[in-house]
Amino acid sequence: MQSVPRTFRFSSDLVDKLEEEARRQRRSVNGLVCKVLEKYLNVEVFLERFGYLIFPQSIFAKLLEKVDVELLEEIGREIGGETARELILQIWGELTPRNFCRYLEEVMCGCARWANCYIDRIDSGLKIRLGHGYGGKWSKLLKIMVEETAKQIPGMKIKFDYVSEYSVVFTLTAE
């Protein structure tokens, strides 16, 4: 992608914060600004339109423990079956295996921080590992969300290899 030079005016307080964060991340201020703007414009603006919330992990864990399994399954089916499909279409324009993986990495694991995502190429397709610290209920919810989202993607098959208190591991292959 070609870059275009632009000049922006920032307050001195904002520049100080950008420089501090760039040092912390061991990157240039320009690189940090590009990363932040790209993430916001490519994903977060759509999440705002869908009303996604961000709150502390400790509060989330408490809420999760109080929710019964049936409601969790219903929520997982709704997020995976409807919300994810609409987000993929809004952000990337089509339901493809590549955009499914982008949804996992950029939305579920990037912006929403629902898990850490690791994607490895294997002979038959992709091995995807989602890791988190929220326990078995969250793993069950993640599995349902991923499974329902995968059903929306033509030409893609999903097989769950492992689901535990802290992990959901699955393989994606072409149908």
Residue pairs with C-beta under 8 A, 6 or more apart in sequence:
10 18
15 29
18 29
18 32
18 33
19 29
21 32
22 28
22 29
22 31
22 32
25 32
27 35
39 106
39 110
39 111
42 91
42 106
43 91
43 106
43 107
43 110
43 111
44 111
46 87
46 90
46 91
47 87
47 107
47 111
47 112
49 90
50 83
50 86
50 87
52 111
52 112
54 113
57 133
57 134
60 134
61 134
61 135
64 134
64 135
64 137
64 138
65 135
65 137
67 75
67 137
69 137
69 140
72 137
72 140
72 141
72 144
73 140
73 141
73 144
75 141
76 140
76 141
76 142
76 143
76 144
76 145
76 148
77 144
77 148
79 145
79 148
80 144
80 145
80 146
80 147
80 148
80 149
80 150
80 151
81 148
81 149
81 151
81 152
84 103
84 107
84 145
84 148
84 149
84 152
85 95
85 149
85 152
87 103
87 107
88 94
88 95
88 99
88 100
88 102
88 103
88 149
88 152
89 95
91 99
91 102
91 103
91 107
92 99
92 102
92 103
93 99
95 152
95 153
95 154
96 153
97 153
97 155
97 156
97 172
97 174
99 153
100 149
100 150
100 153
100 156
100 172
101 119
101 126
101 128
101 172
103 149
104 117
104 119
104 128
104 130
104 146
105 117
105 119
108 114
108 115
108 117
108 130
108 145
109 115
109 116
109 117
109 130
114 130
114 132
114 138
114 142
115 130
115 131
115 132
115 142
115 168
116 130
116 131
116 132
117 128
117 129
117 130
118 128
118 129
118 130
118 131
119 126
119 127
119 128
119 129
120 126
120 127
120 128
120 129
121 127
122 171
124 171
124 173
125 171
125 172
125 173
125 174
126 171
126 172
126 173
127 161
127 169
127 170
127 171
128 169
128 170
128 171
128 172
129 167
129 168
129 169
130 142
130 146
130 167
130 168
130 169
131 166
131 167
132 138
132 139
132 142
132 166
132 167
133 166
134 166
135 165
135 166
136 164
136 165
139 163
139 164
139 165
139 166
139 167
139 168
140 163
142 168
143 160
143 163
143 168
146 158
146 168
146 170
147 158
147 160
150 156
150 158
150 172
155 174
155 175
156 172
156 173
156 174
156 175
157 172
157 173
157 174
157 175
158 170
158 171
158 172
159 170
159 171
159 173
160 168
160 169
160 170
161 169
161 170
161 171
162 168
162 169
163 169
